[in-house]
Amino acid sequence: MGLIYLDSCLVIYAVERDPIFGDRVRHAMASAPRDTFVISPLVKLECLVKPLRTGDLVLQRYYEAALEQLELLPLPETAYIQTSHLRARFGLRTPDALHLACAQHYGCEALWTNDGRLAQAAHGLARDVIGTLQRSTSEGP
């Protein structure tokens, strides 16, 4: 049983039932029942912007309920220091570097994302679960 850090985009796809990616994310999560899915406060921030901007209280509550099902990892100062190293070395945007630094700090087994740019900086930790699912479904049996 390992920790799997979820990038904000995957949570958004799943919660908003994105017509292309929503089912894929939920299927990937269901296929890892022994793992613990984790997020950082940054994921909460990024997920809640849309419903707060639009005043959609139903979507806001839906997010809050979904986010409560995931384990929240606090972001200590050392994760921010690691973020600066990742930004300097790999040119990652601050949110992407912070997601990766958090996953690294807590020794996560994987960082699930659909952002292929994280792969080089993550040295195998970041996994494009959307791309993986697209390839496996297009290859057929």
N, CA and C atoms as a LAMMPS dump frame, in Angstrom:
ITEM: TIMESTEP
0
ITEM: NUMBER OF ATOMS
423
ITEM: BOX BOUNDS ff ff ff
-5.0000000000000000e+02 5.0000000000000000e+02
-5.0000000000000000e+02 5.0000000000000000e+02
-5.0000000000000000e+02 5.0000000000000000e+02
ITEM: ATOMS id mol type element x y z
1 1 1 N 0.848 -1.183 0
2 1 2 C 0 0 0
3 1 3 C 0.884 1.233 0
4 2 1 N 0.765 2.052 -1.041
5 2 2 C 1.597 3.232 -1.16
6 2 3 C 0.774 4.5 -1.235
7 3 1 N 1.492 5.618 -1.137
8 3 2 C 0.855 6.918 -1.276
9 3 3 C 0.92 7.344 -2.737
10 4 1 N -0.202 7.772 -3.275
11 4 2 C -0.26 8.3 -4.63
12 4 3 C -0.767 9.732 -4.543
13 5 1 N 0.104 10.654 -4.946
14 5 2 C -0.242 12.072 -4.945
15 5 3 C -1.025 12.377 -6.224
16 6 1 N -2.171 13.027 -6.071
17 6 2 C -3.002 13.397 -7.216
18 6 3 C -2.789 14.855 -7.586
19 7 1 N -2.416 15.094 -8.822
20 7 2 C -2.308 16.45 -9.35
21 7 3 C -3.722 17.041 -9.426
22 8 1 N -3.821 18.338 -9.291
23 8 2 C -5.115 19.022 -9.29
24 8 3 C -5.956 18.7 -10.513
25 9 1 N -5.31 18.632 -11.679
26 9 2 C -6.071 18.406 -12.912
27 9 3 C -6.848 17.096 -12.849
28 10 1 N -6.274 16.059 -12.245
29 10 2 C -6.971 14.776 -12.17
30 10 3 C -8.173 14.847 -11.236
31 11 1 N -8.019 15.557 -10.14
32 11 2 C -9.143 15.722 -9.212
33 11 3 C -10.269 16.488 -9.912
34 12 1 N -9.888 17.523 -10.651
35 12 2 C -10.88 18.325 -11.375
36 12 3 C -11.608 17.469 -12.407
37 13 1 N -10.862 16.673 -13.186
38 13 2 C -11.498 15.799 -14.179
39 13 3 C -12.499 14.851 -13.513
40 14 1 N -12.089 14.257 -12.402
41 14 2 C -12.943 13.274 -11.731
42 14 3 C -14.183 13.927 -11.123
43 15 1 N -13.986 15.018 -10.402
44 15 2 C -15.1 15.667 -9.703
45 15 3 C -16.09 16.288 -10.681
46 16 1 N -15.571 16.936 -11.724
47 16 2 C -16.462 17.593 -12.677
48 16 3 C -16.944 16.644 -13.767
49 17 1 N -16.574 15.375 -13.634
50 17 2 C -16.982 14.351 -14.595
51 17 3 C -16.685 14.789 -16.033
52 18 1 N -15.436 15.192 -16.236
53 18 2 C -14.99 15.595 -17.566
54 18 3 C -15.369 14.499 -18.568
55 19 1 N -15.993 14.882 -19.695
56 19 2 C -16.484 13.863 -20.627
57 19 3 C -15.377 13.035 -21.28
58 20 1 N -14.182 13.541 -21.339
59 20 2 C -13.082 12.799 -21.953
60 20 3 C -12.244 12.078 -20.902
61 21 1 N -11.888 12.775 -19.826
62 21 2 C -10.928 12.235 -18.864
63 21 3 C -11.522 11.776 -17.533
64 22 1 N -12.726 12.22 -17.201
65 22 2 C -13.305 11.917 -15.883
66 22 3 C -13.392 10.439 -15.573
67 23 1 N -13.961 9.676 -16.498
68 23 2 C -14.081 8.227 -16.275
69 23 3 C -12.718 7.558 -16.204
70 24 1 N -11.777 8.038 -16.996
71 24 2 C -10.434 7.453 -16.991
72 24 3 C -9.758 7.625 -15.639
73 25 1 N -9.903 8.805 -15.062
74 25 2 C -9.3 9.051 -13.749
75 25 3 C -9.971 8.187 -12.697
76 26 1 N -11.299 8.145 -12.688
77 26 2 C -12.006 7.335 -11.698
78 26 3 C -11.677 5.847 -11.859
79 27 1 N -11.516 5.389 -13.094
80 27 2 C -11.137 3.992 -13.342
81 27 3 C -9.731 3.724 -12.805
82 28 1 N -8.8 4.632 -13.052
83 28 2 C -7.43 4.456 -12.559
84 28 3 C -7.41 4.396 -11.034
85 29 1 N -8.176 5.25 -10.4
86 29 2 C -8.233 5.251 -8.937
87 29 3 C -8.861 3.955 -8.416
88 30 1 N -9.909 3.499 -9.066
89 30 2 C -10.571 2.266 -8.638
90 30 3 C -9.664 1.054 -8.822
91 31 1 N -8.737 1.148 -9.766
92 31 2 C -7.835 0.017 -10.013
93 31 3 C -6.676 -0.032 -9.021
94 32 1 N -6.625 0.923 -8.097
95 32 2 C -5.568 0.946 -7.072
96 32 3 C -6.191 1.019 -5.682
97 33 1 N -7.046 0.052 -5.314
98 33 2 C -7.79 0.144 -4.051
99 33 3 C -6.927 0.046 -2.803
100 34 1 N -5.74 -0.491 -2.919
101 34 2 C -4.888 -0.657 -1.742
102 34 3 C -4.014 0.567 -1.491
103 35 1 N -3.997 1.495 -2.436
104 35 2 C -3.182 2.693 -2.288
105 35 3 C -3.975 3.792 -1.589
106 36 1 N -3.246 4.739 -1.029
107 36 2 C -3.864 5.89 -0.384
108 36 3 C -3.631 7.103 -1.276
109 37 1 N -4.702 7.757 -1.671
110 37 2 C -4.594 8.939 -2.52
111 37 3 C -4.451 10.169 -1.642
112 38 1 N -3.443 10.978 -1.959
113 38 2 C -3.11 12.134 -1.138
114 38 3 C -3.072 13.401 -1.998
115 39 1 N -3.275 14.522 -1.324
116 39 2 C -3.219 15.837 -1.96
117 39 3 C -2.535 16.802 -1.005
118 40 1 N -2.22 17.973 -1.511
119 40 2 C -1.686 19.05 -0.685
120 40 3 C -2.723 20.173 -0.629
121 41 1 N -2.5 21.158 0.235
122 41 2 C -3.407 22.31 0.248
123 41 3 C -3.465 23.022 -1.111
124 42 1 N -2.392 22.911 -1.898
125 42 2 C -2.384 23.518 -3.234
126 42 3 C -3.462 22.894 -4.115
127 43 1 N -3.684 21.604 -4.006
128 43 2 C -4.733 20.941 -4.787
129 43 3 C -6.095 21.516 -4.399
130 44 1 N -6.322 21.684 -3.104
131 44 2 C -7.59 22.289 -2.657
132 44 3 C -7.751 23.682 -3.254
133 45 1 N -6.7 24.481 -3.187
134 45 2 C -6.736 25.84 -3.728
135 45 3 C -7.118 25.818 -5.199
136 46 1 N -6.415 25.001 -5.983
137 46 2 C -6.652 24.986 -7.422
138 46 3 C -8.043 24.454 -7.772
139 47 1 N -8.539 23.509 -7.013
140 47 2 C -9.853 22.934 -7.292
141 47 3 C -11 23.882 -6.949
142 48 1 N -10.843 24.665 -5.921
143 48 2 C -11.951 25.503 -5.452
144 48 3 C -12.081 26.841 -6.184
145 49 1 N -11.095 27.201 -6.998
146 49 2 C -11.137 28.499 -7.683
147 49 3 C -12.371 28.635 -8.567
148 50 1 N -12.628 27.647 -9.41
149 50 2 C -13.754 27.751 -10.354
150 50 3 C -15.099 27.909 -9.651
151 51 1 N -15.436 27.017 -8.7
152 51 2 C -16.753 27.202 -8.075
153 51 3 C -16.864 28.501 -7.281
154 52 1 N -15.759 28.957 -6.699
155 52 2 C -15.804 30.221 -5.973
156 52 3 C -15.939 31.4 -6.936
157 53 1 N -15.25 31.334 -8.07
158 53 2 C -15.325 32.408 -9.065
159 53 3 C -16.726 32.528 -9.638
160 54 1 N -17.346 31.381 -9.92
161 54 2 C -18.666 31.389 -10.552
162 54 3 C -19.811 31.431 -9.541
163 55 1 N -19.486 31.286 -8.254
164 55 2 C -20.525 31.278 -7.235
165 55 3 C -21.359 30.008 -7.252
166 56 1 N -20.791 28.93 -7.779
167 56 2 C -21.5 27.655 -7.88
168 56 3 C -21.35 26.886 -6.562
169 57 1 N -22.306 27.094 -5.654
170 57 2 C -22.234 26.469 -4.335
171 57 3 C -22.388 24.954 -4.395
172 58 1 N -23.141 24.454 -5.353
173 58 2 C -23.309 23.008 -5.489
174 58 3 C -21.967 22.376 -5.861
175 59 1 N -21.285 22.947 -6.855
176 59 2 C -19.976 22.427 -7.261
177 59 3 C -18.961 22.59 -6.131
178 60 1 N -19.015 23.705 -5.435
179 60 2 C -18.102 23.927 -4.304
180 60 3 C -18.277 22.832 -3.253
181 61 1 N -19.505 22.533 -2.91
182 61 2 C -19.766 21.49 -1.9
183 61 3 C -19.37 20.1 -2.415
184 62 1 N -19.563 19.896 -3.7
185 62 2 C -19.169 18.629 -4.304
186 62 3 C -17.65 18.449 -4.195
187 63 1 N -16.908 19.518 -4.493
188 63 2 C -15.446 19.484 -4.339
189 63 3 C -15.059 19.236 -2.883
190 64 1 N -15.673 19.984 -1.985
191 64 2 C -15.32 19.841 -0.567
192 64 3 C -15.536 18.407 -0.096
193 65 1 N -16.635 17.79 -0.503
194 65 2 C -16.906 16.402 -0.116
195 65 3 C -15.875 15.456 -0.738
196 66 1 N -15.538 15.662 -1.996
197 66 2 C -14.56 14.806 -2.667
198 66 3 C -13.176 14.971 -2.052
199 67 1 N -12.79 16.2 -1.759
200 67 2 C -11.465 16.467 -1.19
201 67 3 C -11.326 15.867 0.207
202 68 1 N -12.432 15.775 0.941
203 68 2 C -12.404 15.164 2.268
204 68 3 C -12.089 13.67 2.212
205 69 1 N -12.318 13.054 1.054
206 69 2 C -12.05 11.623 0.887
207 69 3 C -10.566 11.331 0.653
208 70 1 N -9.787 12.384 0.427
209 70 2 C -8.359 12.242 0.141
210 70 3 C -7.563 12.69 1.36
211 71 1 N -6.416 12.079 1.57
212 71 2 C -5.58 12.449 2.713
213 71 3 C -4.816 13.738 2.383
214 72 1 N -4.876 14.684 3.294
215 72 2 C -4.224 15.975 3.097
216 72 3 C -2.827 15.952 3.714
217 73 1 N -1.825 16.279 2.894
218 73 2 C -0.444 16.354 3.362
219 73 3 C -0.071 17.818 3.533
220 74 1 N 0.328 18.231 4.727
221 74 2 C 0.742 19.62 4.907
222 74 3 C 2.038 19.898 4.146
223 75 1 N 2.244 21.143 3.815
224 75 2 C 3.453 21.538 3.086
225 75 3 C 4.435 22.222 4.035
226 76 1 N 5.446 21.503 4.475
227 76 2 C 6.438 22.117 5.361
228 76 3 C 7.414 23.001 4.573
229 77 1 N 8.162 23.798 5.286
230 77 2 C 9.116 24.711 4.643
231 77 3 C 10.096 23.967 3.745
232 78 1 N 10.508 22.767 4.143
233 78 2 C 11.467 22.018 3.32
234 78 3 C 10.899 21.713 1.934
235 79 1 N 9.586 21.539 1.824
236 79 2 C 8.975 21.305 0.512
237 79 3 C 9.078 22.56 -0.357
238 80 1 N 8.972 23.726 0.256
239 80 2 C 9.107 24.968 -0.503
240 80 3 C 10.55 25.168 -0.972
241 81 1 N 11.495 24.79 -0.14
242 81 2 C 12.908 24.878 -0.533
243 81 3 C 13.164 23.934 -1.707
244 82 1 N 12.635 22.704 -1.616
245 82 2 C 12.767 21.748 -2.722
246 82 3 C 12.108 22.294 -3.984
247 83 1 N 10.997 22.989 -3.828
248 83 2 C 10.301 23.607 -4.961
249 83 3 C 11.215 24.577 -5.682
250 84 1 N 11.942 25.389 -4.923
251 84 2 C 12.842 26.352 -5.564
252 84 3 C 13.947 25.646 -6.34
253 85 1 N 14.438 24.523 -5.814
254 85 2 C 15.453 23.743 -6.533
255 85 3 C 14.881 23.177 -7.837
256 86 1 N 13.671 22.656 -7.774
257 86 2 C 13.033 22.092 -8.963
258 86 3 C 12.768 23.166 -10.018
259 87 1 N 12.344 24.323 -9.579
260 87 2 C 12.106 25.425 -10.52
261 87 3 C 13.405 25.852 -11.178
262 88 1 N 14.462 25.992 -10.37
263 88 2 C 15.745 26.443 -10.901
264 88 3 C 16.352 25.417 -11.862
265 89 1 N 16.278 24.162 -11.492
266 89 2 C 16.939 23.121 -12.291
267 89 3 C 16.147 22.717 -13.531
268 90 1 N 14.822 22.624 -13.413
269 90 2 C 14.018 22.085 -14.511
270 90 3 C 13.087 23.103 -15.16
271 91 1 N 13.037 24.33 -14.624
272 91 2 C 12.193 25.355 -15.217
273 91 3 C 10.701 25.108 -15.055
274 92 1 N 10.337 24.33 -14.035
275 92 2 C 8.915 24.052 -13.792
276 92 3 C 8.207 25.305 -13.279
277 93 1 N 6.921 25.396 -13.554
278 93 2 C 6.116 26.463 -12.964
279 93 3 C 5.983 26.173 -11.474
280 94 1 N 5.761 27.202 -10.692
281 94 2 C 5.697 27.041 -9.242
282 94 3 C 4.686 25.975 -8.803
283 95 1 N 3.434 25.992 -9.293
284 95 2 C 2.5 24.959 -8.824
285 95 3 C 2.973 23.537 -9.148
286 96 1 N 3.485 23.33 -10.358
287 96 2 C 3.957 21.993 -10.731
288 96 3 C 5.12 21.557 -9.845
289 97 1 N 6.055 22.467 -9.617
290 97 2 C 7.206 22.15 -8.768
291 97 3 C 6.766 21.88 -7.332
292 98 1 N 5.763 22.594 -6.861
293 98 2 C 5.271 22.389 -5.495
294 98 3 C 4.567 21.039 -5.356
295 99 1 N 3.788 20.651 -6.362
296 99 2 C 3.169 19.319 -6.339
297 99 3 C 4.258 18.247 -6.262
298 100 1 N 5.266 18.36 -7.111
299 100 2 C 6.335 17.367 -7.148
300 100 3 C 7.123 17.353 -5.848
301 101 1 N 7.446 18.522 -5.325
302 101 2 C 8.204 18.602 -4.067
303 101 3 C 7.429 17.956 -2.921
304 102 1 N 6.128 18.166 -2.883
305 102 2 C 5.304 17.558 -1.832
306 102 3 C 5.329 16.038 -1.959
307 103 1 N 5.155 15.536 -3.167
308 103 2 C 5.18 14.081 -3.387
309 103 3 C 6.537 13.5 -3.007
310 104 1 N 7.606 14.199 -3.344
311 104 2 C 8.948 13.735 -2.992
312 104 3 C 9.163 13.774 -1.485
313 105 1 N 8.747 14.857 -0.863
314 105 2 C 8.945 15.034 0.579
315 105 3 C 8.316 13.883 1.369
316 106 1 N 7.137 13.457 0.969
317 106 2 C 6.418 12.411 1.703
318 106 3 C 6.71 11.008 1.181
319 107 1 N 7.621 10.897 0.24
320 107 2 C 7.999 9.585 -0.263
321 107 3 C 6.87 8.869 -0.985
322 108 1 N 6.074 9.623 -1.725
323 108 2 C 4.968 9.014 -2.454
324 108 3 C 5.496 8.018 -3.489
325 109 1 N 4.717 6.994 -3.692
326 109 2 C 5.047 5.976 -4.694
327 109 3 C 4.935 6.556 -6.106
328 110 1 N 3.986 7.486 -6.279
329 110 2 C 3.764 8.079 -7.593
330 110 3 C 3.082 9.432 -7.445
331 111 1 N 3.26 10.25 -8.458
332 111 2 C 2.529 11.499 -8.605
333 111 3 C 1.726 11.327 -9.893
334 112 1 N 0.416 11.154 -9.758
335 112 2 C -0.422 10.968 -10.931
336 112 3 C -0.79 12.321 -11.501
337 113 1 N -0.643 12.463 -12.797
338 113 2 C -0.872 13.721 -13.486
339 113 3 C -1.259 13.438 -14.924
340 114 1 N -1.487 14.453 -15.694
341 114 2 C -1.558 14.305 -17.142
342 114 3 C -0.57 15.27 -17.782
343 115 1 N 0.376 15.746 -16.985
344 115 2 C 1.374 16.716 -17.419
345 115 3 C 2.701 16.004 -17.684
346 116 1 N 2.982 15.732 -18.927
347 116 2 C 4.199 15.039 -19.305
348 116 3 C 5.465 15.81 -18.967
349 117 1 N 5.362 17.134 -18.772
350 117 2 C 6.543 17.953 -18.464
351 117 3 C 7.149 17.614 -17.109
352 118 1 N 6.346 17.05 -16.224
353 118 2 C 6.867 16.694 -14.906
354 118 3 C 7.773 15.462 -14.949
355 119 1 N 7.679 14.683 -16.003
356 119 2 C 8.401 13.398 -16.07
357 119 3 C 9.912 13.559 -15.924
358 120 1 N 10.497 14.495 -16.647
359 120 2 C 11.955 14.655 -16.586
360 120 3 C 12.395 15.059 -15.179
361 121 1 N 11.696 15.986 -14.588
362 121 2 C 12.066 16.466 -13.256
363 121 3 C 11.773 15.43 -12.18
364 122 1 N 10.802 14.569 -12.424
365 122 2 C 10.359 13.629 -11.396
366 122 3 C 11.169 12.339 -11.364
367 123 1 N 11.974 12.085 -12.369
368 123 2 C 12.8 10.873 -12.417
369 123 3 C 11.976 9.615 -12.168
370 124 1 N 10.856 9.5 -12.87
371 124 2 C 10.024 8.308 -12.771
372 124 3 C 8.889 8.381 -11.763
373 125 1 N 8.872 9.405 -10.91
374 125 2 C 7.81 9.517 -9.906
375 125 3 C 6.484 9.937 -10.543
376 126 1 N 6.537 10.899 -11.478
377 126 2 C 5.315 11.394 -12.121
378 126 3 C 4.86 10.413 -13.185
379 127 1 N 3.574 10.109 -13.16
380 127 2 C 2.997 9.186 -14.143
381 127 3 C 1.809 9.845 -14.818
382 128 1 N 1.87 9.896 -16.138
383 128 2 C 0.767 10.448 -16.923
384 128 3 C -0.298 9.366 -17.041
385 129 1 N -1.192 9.302 -16.067
386 129 2 C -2.191 8.23 -16.061
387 129 3 C -3.22 8.389 -17.177
388 130 1 N -3.46 9.585 -17.631
389 130 2 C -4.387 9.796 -18.744
390 130 3 C -3.762 9.251 -20.022
391 131 1 N -2.515 9.605 -20.303
392 131 2 C -1.82 9.109 -21.492
393 131 3 C -1.666 7.613 -21.472
394 132 1 N -1.376 7.051 -20.305
395 132 2 C -1.232 5.595 -20.161
396 132 3 C -2.555 4.926 -20.493
397 133 1 N -3.647 5.457 -19.964
398 133 2 C -4.961 4.868 -20.228
399 133 3 C -5.351 5.025 -21.691
400 134 1 N -4.993 6.17 -22.303
401 134 2 C -5.312 6.371 -23.721
402 134 3 C -4.567 5.345 -24.572
403 135 1 N -3.286 5.124 -24.265
404 135 2 C -2.492 4.172 -25.037
405 135 3 C -3.034 2.749 -24.876
406 136 1 N -3.367 2.381 -23.633
407 136 2 C -3.83 1.002 -23.419
408 136 3 C -5.194 0.778 -24.059
409 137 1 N -6.04 1.802 -24.118
410 137 2 C -7.359 1.598 -24.735
411 137 3 C -7.247 1.624 -26.255
412 138 1 N -6.33 2.4 -26.811
413 138 2 C -6.198 2.449 -28.259
414 138 3 C -5.46 1.226 -28.805
415 139 1 N -4.649 0.563 -27.978
416 139 2 C -3.92 -0.613 -28.428
417 139 3 C -4.838 -1.814 -28.533
418 140 1 N -5.887 -1.842 -27.753
419 140 2 C -6.844 -2.946 -27.802
420 140 3 C -6.303 -4.211 -27.178
421 141 1 N -7.058 -5.318 -27.262
422 141 2 C -6.655 -6.565 -26.618
423 141 3 C -5.509 -7.26 -27.314
